[in-house]
Amino acid sequence: MQVIRAMQASDLDEVIRIETQVFHPPWPREAFLEAPCSYSWVICEDEVLQGYIIYHMVLDEGVILNFAIDPKFQHQGLGTRLLNETLNLLVANGIRMFFLDVRVSNLIAQNLYRKFDFHPIGKRKNYYSEPIEDAIVMVKYIDEWNNKNI
């Protein structure tokens, strides 16, 4: 059975394995350990960790910091499910707008975010390294969400 639950310390090695397969360069282990104001969730089936999302909340804003699905489980709707559950949880906690950064070249992620009515509002020049690339800043306002599920 597939579940979404809070990330546990015992998940870290598997999260880092996924991180290194999905992102270049990946977040270092220390970044996962030293994110004191963040919240982390994982999606699992039969104890197999399939993906994760990390975000933080400040007042009525949520910021998605990191989000990945294991490549062997991509294109199965897991990213949609995990993002949907996360956004619903944030809405229930009073979040009224969401922000995230995404690589200009990451069209798959951009399309997923657009499905959830995220809109580009700007760029961060040379935000990413290896390769150096701009980030698109995207935002989602809660009045567009209306607690609908996708």
N, C-alpha and C positions, 0 to 999 in steps of 0.2 A: 504494500500500500504506500502511496506517495504522501509524504508529509512535508510541511514547511514548519521549521522550528528555529528557535534561537541557536546561533552558532555556539559551540562549546569549545573549550581549550583542546579537547581531543580531536576536533575537526581540523585544526590548523594545518597539519601536514598535508591533508588531502586538498584543502583550500589552496595552499601554496602550489601544489602540483597542478591544479587547474589554472591558477594564475599564470604560471610559467608557460603553459600551453597556449593560453589565450592572448596574453599581453607581452609586448616586447618594447621596452624592458618591463619586467614584472615589478610589482610592489615588493620591496624587501620584507623579510619576515618581521623586522622591527616595526614596520608601518602597520602591520596587523595588530601587533602587541601594544603599540603606543597610540592608539586612537581612543583617548579617554572619553570623548563626548559622542562616540558613534555607537550605532546599534548594528548588529550583524545577524542575518538570517540565512539559513541554508534550505535547499530543497533536496530531499532524499527519497529513495525508494528501496525498501528492504535493506536499510542501513548503508546503501551505496549513495555517497554524496554526489549530487549531479550538478550543483551550482550554488551560488551565493550572491548576496547583495549586502552592501554596507552603506549606511546613510547616517546623517546626523540631523538633528532638529534644533532650530534656534527660533524662539518665539513662535510665529506662525509659518515659518519657512522650513522646508525639508530639502536637503541636498544629497543627491545620490553620489557617493564617492567612488564606488567600485561595484561592478556587477558583471558576473560571468557565468556561463554554462559550459560544462565540460564538453569539448568538441564532439565526443562520441554520443552525446545526448542532445546536440543542437538540432534545430528544425523539427522539434517534436512538441512545441508549445510550452516548454518548461520556462523559458524566459518570460513569455507572456503571463503565465500563471504566477511566477514569483514576483514580477513587477506589479501585477494586478493586486495581489495580496498585500504587498508592501504599501502601495498607494492607498488601499482601503484602510489599512491600519493607521497610516499617517493622518488620513482624513478624520478618522475616529478620534485621534488625539489632537484635533484642532488645527492641523496644518492646512494652510490656505493657498500656498504656492510651492512648487517644486522646481529645483534647478538641477542641472547636470551639465557636464562637459563631455563631448564626444569627438573623436578624431574626424577630421574632414573626410578621410578615406573610408571610414567605417560606415558604409551605406546600409549594411544589414541592421546595425544598432539604430541608426537614424530612422530607418523605416519602422522599427519596433516602437521607438519613442513617438513617432508621428501617429501611429495607431492609437496611442494614448493621449493624443492632442497636445503633445509637446511642440513648441514652436521655437525656431531659432531667433535669438535676440541679439546676437553679436558673435565676435570671434576673439580668441586669445591667440595672438601672433606667436608662433614658435613655442607653443605651450608644451608639446610633447617632444621627447628626444628618442633617438634610435628607431626610426628616423625622425629628424626634426619635422614637426608638422603642426599646423594650426589646430586649435580646438574650436568647435562650434559650441556656443553656450545656448542651451535650450531651457525653456521655462514652460510650466504647466500651471494654469490658474484654476483654483478649485471650482469656480462658477462654471467652468467647462466640464468638470468631472461629474458632478451631480450624483456621486456614489454609484455610477453605473459600472457594471462588470462587463468585461470583454470576453 
